[in-house]
Amino acid sequence: MRFFGRKTLAMLLPTLLAVCAFGVGGSQQQTPTDLFDPVYQVYEYVQSYFYKPELIDDQKAVYGAMKGIVEQLEDPYSEFLDPQDRTDFEESLEGEFSGVGIEISIRDRILTVVTPLVGTPAEAAGIVAGDQILGIDGKSTEGITISEAGVRIRGETGTTVTLTIRHEDGTILDIPIVRAAITIAPVTSSTLDEGRIGYVRIMRFESDTVGLVDEALGSFDQSTLIGFVLDLRNNPGGLMPGAISVSSRFVDEGIVLRTQDRLSGEKLYWSKGNRVPNLPLAVLINGGTASASEITAGAIRDNNMGILIGEASYGKGVFQQLIDFPDGSALKITAGEYFTPAGRIVNEIGLAPDIVVEDGVDPIDVAVQWIHERVGTMMPIDLGTPPTPTP
């Protein structure tokens, strides 16, 4: 998830620079100049003593120091992006790139697959949500950042990258994957049950996702519909505003999201009124449902507008802010945490489905059956207390 905002930068930096810091000699009040004096001293020593001065790159040194400041947070979603990292990050949000088609994160300090994107080489190779990537082309991923991993996994179309994967059952395999041009359509739609159930699948929350969802919903003959299926499986997230807007398409009224951050405290986001009939709604989730897609699933469920079917979701309940700098670099920083409308924690926990789907069973079939059992019912209905995820 990301936000763009120059005002945020103006407010955030004075806050950071006014903190009481811990210096090398112990706890004491320090100005930013005092605090970073040792960094400059190290730079001067490198300039004076390093035996190959032609290898010293001042710009890389500055970026390295910036990366170090963020890395010490040990937050898997915060990182300083040099200009090339920033470009790669933007391309990853555009829905078209060359690679294997996986969304990755750092979980318990291990590079982990959030989800393989549908129809990509990674999915065809058997990569699944929750897989740990222990190596890339024979090199360990220990201590790697998300951006560094992205650079190493991506490459020219037709070339091969070998990922050392540890599955959740402990099996470790070297899996060669041929890179391809990855194009992700953020929204697809169709009808099920001979045109009586509207089906919308959201693959990512991009800048045009809300408009595409509106087009999909508008394409159905709503006079013949008996329900909807919203498929959020293997959706790694994207833009928070898009998730809020999509939630409003299915929630009549009430809160759709709660957030908490240092600058704003608690904020509540409300539905602006839905745009479809309140027919029975089944929302499909799995271990690759993360971030913005968990916002939408949680909003629908907590407002009793739809049931969750499938597997427990990923559990990314924090959001990031992207702050761009004039040289093309950027700071991606975790700025706050979000909660479901009822105040349920999502981060590192996820959402549990109301109906668990076992291996070998098609969740769509389960959703269609659930809708058939409620033909003529209008939402919201009492769906009971949401289940608690199993750690």
N, C-alpha and C positions, 0 to 999 in steps of 0.2 A: 504494500500500500504506500501511497506517497501523497504529499501535499507540496505545492509550490507556493512560496510567499516571501517577498522581500521584507515585509513587516516583521515576520517571525525572526529573521536574522537580526534586525535592529533591537528587538526586545531580548533575544537570547544572549547575545554576547555580553552586555553589561552584567547580566546575572552571573555568567560564568566567571567573569573577571573580578567579581567582588567577593568570591568565596574565601573562606579561611583555609589556607593550604597547609600541607604538611611538607616541610622542607627536608633537606638531607639531614640536618642536625636535630630534627624533632619537630614537635608541633609549635608553630609560630605564625604570626601574621606576616604575610609576604605580598609584595606587589607582583604583578605579572613579570616585570623586568627581573626582579630578584629570583623569582621561581625558575625562570628559564635561562638564567645566567650560566649554569653548568652546561646546558646544551650548547650554548655559544662557545664555551671554553673547549668542549670536545671538538667542535667544528674547527676552532683555531689550531688545536693540536694536530688534527688530521691534515690541515693545510700546511702546517710547519714540518711535520715529521714523516708523513706517509711517503714511502720510498719511490712511488710511481705517481707523481702529481698529475700526470696526464689522465689518470683514471678517475680523478675527483670530478664529480658532476654536481655543481651547486644546487641545481634545480631538483635533482633526484634526492639530494640530501635533505632539502626542505620538505619534499613530499614524504620522505621516509620518516622524518620527525612527526609530521602530521598524522601519518598512519599509526605511528606508535602511540600517540596520545589517545586515539580512538580504540586501538586494539587492547589497551590496558583495561578497558571497561569489561572485556570478556563478554560482550553482548553479541550474539550471533547475527544480529540484523543491523548493527551500526558499523560503518566503515567510512574512511576517507577515500574518495575516488579521485585519482589523478585524471588529467584530461582524456587519456585513452580509456581508462576504466569507466569514466562518465559516458563516453560515447558508446561503449559496449553495453552499459546499463540501459541507455535510452533505446538502443536497438532491440534489447530483449523485451521491451515493452511495446514494440511496434507490431508484433505478431508475425514477423518474417525475419529469419536469420538462418545461418548455416551451422548445423550442429547435430546433436542426437535427439533433442527434444525432451529434456528433463528440467524440472524446477528443483533447485537444491537449497539447502539451508545447513546451518551448523546446529546440531543437537547433541548435548552432553559432550561438546568439544569434538564431535566426529562429523565429517561431511556426510549429510544424509539426504536421500531423495524425498522431496515433498510429494512429487507425483511425476510419473511419465505422462507426457502430453499425448492425447489420443491420436492414433494414426502415425506415430513417429517411429524412427528406428529403435529408440530406447524401449518403447512399448513392445515392438516386435521381437526384441532381443530378450524379453522376459524381465526387464527392470520393473519393480513395483514400488509403491509408496512404502517408506520405512527402510528400504535398503540402505546400507551404509557403504560409502565409497572409500575404500581403504587405500587405493592407489590409482594413479592415472598414468598409463603407459609405463608401468613399472616403478614409478616414483611415489613415495608415500605422500598421503594428504595430511599427515599430522601437522597441526598448526597452520593449515592453509586458510585463507579467507575465501568468501564466496566469490569475489571478483577474480581472484587468482585461479580458482577452480574453473570458473566460467571460461577464462582465456585458454586454459589448458585443454578443456573438453571440446571447445569449439575449434573449427578449422575449415579448410576448403572442402567443398562438396566432393564426395568420392573418396576421400582419405579415411583412414581407419584410426580410431582411438580405442585403446583397451582399458576397460575399467575393472579394477579388482573390487568385487562386490561381496559383502557379507549379508546374506538374507537373514530374516528374523529368526529362522530356525538354526542359525549358526553356520550354515553352509557358506564356504568362501569359494568363489569362482572368478576366473579371469574371463571377462566377456568382451570380445571384440565387436565394435559397432561401427558400421560405415556411416560417416556423416552425410547429411543430405540437406537440401534447402527445406527449412521448416516454415510452413505457413499455417497459422492458426486462425480459423474463423471463430471469432469470439462467441457467436450465437448461431445455433441451428434450430430448426423447428419442423414439426410434422404433426400429423394426427394419428391417434391410436384407436383401436376398437371401432373400426369402420367409420372414422371421422367424428366419433362422439367424445373423444378425449383429446384436449390440446396438449401437445408435448413441446416443451422448450428446454433446450440444453444450453447452458452458459459455460463456456470453456475458460474465459478470463474476463475480468472487469476492466476493460480498456475505455478509452475516451468515447468510443461510439457504441458501447455495449447497451446503454439505456435506450438509445434510439432504435437499435436493432431488436431489443426486447419488445418495444412498443410496436414495431412493424410486425413481429411474429404474433403478438397477441391480437393485433388488428386483422390478421389474415384469417383467423378462425371464424367460422359461422357460429357465433355464440348462441344462436337460437336452438342449435342442435346439440350443444355440449352438455355433458353430465359431470365433467370435472377436468382438472389440469394435473399434469405431471411436470414438475420443475426439476431438472436433472443438474445437480451441482457436483457430481462425481469427478474426481481428478481435476477440480478447478482450484488452482493455487492462489487465487485472489486477484489483486490488482488495486484499483482505485477505490478508496473508501466512499467518496461521494456517489460513485456509481452503485455501490452496494446499498447505500441508504435509499437512493432513488428507486432501485429495483424492488427493494423491500416494500416501498410505498405502493407499488403496483398491485400488491397482494394483501396489504394490511389496510383495513378501513380507517382506523383511527388509533391514536395512542403512540407510545414510545416505540421506536424501532432500534435504538442504539443508545448506550451510555458510554461515555469516555471519561477518563481521568488523566490529567497531565499537570505538570508543575506550574505552568503559566496561567492556565484557565480554570484549574480545579475540575469539578464535575460538570460535564455538559450533557444535555439530553437532546436527542434528535427525534422529531415527531413525524409521523406519516402525514402526507399532504392529501391523502384520500386515494383509494385504489381506483383502477381503471378497468377492472374486469368483474363479472358477476362473482359473488361469494360462493362458488361451487366447491365441492370437496377438492382439496389440494394435497397431493403427495409430493414430498421433497426428497430426492435421492441424494444420499451422502455416503462417503467412504473415507479411507485413510488419506486420500489425496485432496479432500475438501479442506481448504485452509484459508485463513485470513479473511478477505472480503466475502468469500462465499460462506464462511461461518457466520459472518454478520447477518447475511440475508436469511440463512437457515434458522439462526437463533431468533431473529425478529419475527418470522412467520410462526415458529413454534410457540414462542412465549405469548403471542397474541391469539393463540388457538385458531389460527387461520389455516393450518396445515400440519400434517403428520410427517415425521422424519423416518425414512426407511433406508436400511442398508447396514453400514458399519460406522463405528466411531470416527469422528473427523480428526484432523491433524492436531489442532490445538495451537494455532498462532493467534494469540489474543493481544498483541501489541501492534502499534502503528508507528510508521516512520515519517520523518519530515526530510525533504530533500532541499538543501540550501546550496545554490549555485554561486560560484565565485567567478570573477571576470576573466581569469586565465583558462576557464574551461573545466577546472576541477570542481569538486562538490563534496559536501558532507551529507551523508545519509545517517541520520541519528534517530534512535528510538525515542519518541517524544512522549508516549503515553500508553495506557492500557485501555482496552475496551471490554465491555461486558454486555451480556444480553439484556433485553428490556427488563427482565425480572432481577437483574443484578448478578446473574450467574457468571462465574469465572470461566474463561475460555482458554487462556494461555497455559500451555503445557498440560491441559486437561482435555480439551475438545468437547464436542457435543456427542451425546450418546443417542442412537436411533431408538425410536419407540418400537419399531419392528426390526429385529435383527434378521438379516438375510444370510443364510448359510451358503457355503461354497456349492456351486452347481445349480443354484436357484437364480433365475433372472429377476433382479429387483423391479424391473418394469412390470413383469407379470404380477408381482405382489402388489405393486401400486395400483394396477388396473383392478385387481380383485377388491382392494380396500375401497376404491372409488365406487365400484358396483354395489358394494354393501351399503352405500350411503346415498344412492341416487335419490334426488329430491330434497336432500338436506342442504341447508345453507349455512355457511360458516359465519361467525365462529361457533364452535361447539366445545363443550368441556372435554378436553383430551387427557385430563388428569395431570398429575405432577410429572414434569419431564424426568426421564430416567437419569440417574447419576452415572457418569462415565466410570469405567473400571480402570484404575491406574495401570 
